[in-house]
Amino acid sequence: MHILAVNDDGIDSPGIELLARIMGEHGRVSVVAPHSEQSAIGHGITIHEPIRLHHREDLFPGIDSWSLEAKPADCVKFALYALNLDIDLVVSGVNNGPNLGTDITYSGTLAGASEGVICGIPAIAVSTDFDRLEIVRNELPELIRRVLQADVLNPDIVLNINFPRKDYEVSKGLRITRMGYRPFLHDFVEENGVYWSRGDWDAAENAEGSDVWAWEQGYVSLTPIQINRTDERYHRVLSGKMDQLNI
């Protein structure tokens, strides 16, 4: 299996080094990651600026590695269509900070994984609380082994993995979860005539079984995320109501 490792924290982050090493137990790994940090960039792509490539063979011994002066989604596209890598699985992370609930909309980590799915390749995103790689180092190898053994990879789905908040030295185990609610509350602060975005996440209540609930309660969450955002239930409601108007 040929595995592509990408992230949004940049190729020099310790998270992607750890991820590449763990995934190396399951196949050949190539790294194509942003040259600099691209956190909270969402699913942007580069179309009006040049893209510069750097071969970074110095970083990961025995692993083909490149950094791209571009965004996470660009890295996946570039790996497939410029470097012509034959990829079987995209893994994104390990992100320094959780990617949970509605907050995944802004996530470059999820964008890298999602771009894999858009290109027809199964993908996994991995995130942990800020500066909490040790729990990933201890528990991700077994989780990846279980995921691969269970044969649950799907080219239409991103498996979004989040390790619990830093209150927990070890997790309570794995929960298969649904996407919860975790909006970021912005506060725009003026300094010397310019504005800076500040703020924090809303302490919203989340039902048991959501990824946010699992993160708060000390579980590793595994959430299947689809790219197609069509609400099939409301599609039927909308069609029925519009049909009544003879439109």
HELIX and SHEET records of a PDB file:
HELIX    1   1 PRO A   14  MET A   23  1                                  10    
HELIX    2   2 PRO A   72  TYR A   81  1                                  10    
HELIX    3   3 GLY A  101  TYR A  106  5                                   6    
HELIX    4   4 GLY A  108  ILE A  118  1                                  11    
HELIX    5   5 LEU A  133  ALA A  150  1                                  18    
HELIX    6   6 ASP A  211  GLN A  217  1                                   7    
HELIX    7   7 GLU A  232  GLN A  244  1                                  13    
SHEET    1   A 9 LEU A  53  HIS A  55  0                                        
SHEET    2   A 9 ASP A  64  LEU A  68 -1                                        
SHEET    3   A 9 ARG A  28  PRO A  34  1                                        
SHEET    4   A 9 HIS A   2  VAL A   6  1                                        
SHEET    5   A 9 LEU A  89  ASN A  96  1                                        
SHEET    6   A 9 ALA A 123  THR A 128  1                                        
SHEET    7   A 9 ILE A 157  ASN A 162  1                                        
SHEET    8   A 9 VAL A 220  GLN A 226 -1                                        
SHEET    9   A 9 LEU A 174  ILE A 176  1                                        
SHEET    1   B 2 PHE A 184  GLU A 191  0                                        
SHEET    2   B 2 VAL A 194  TRP A 201 -1                                        
END                                                                             
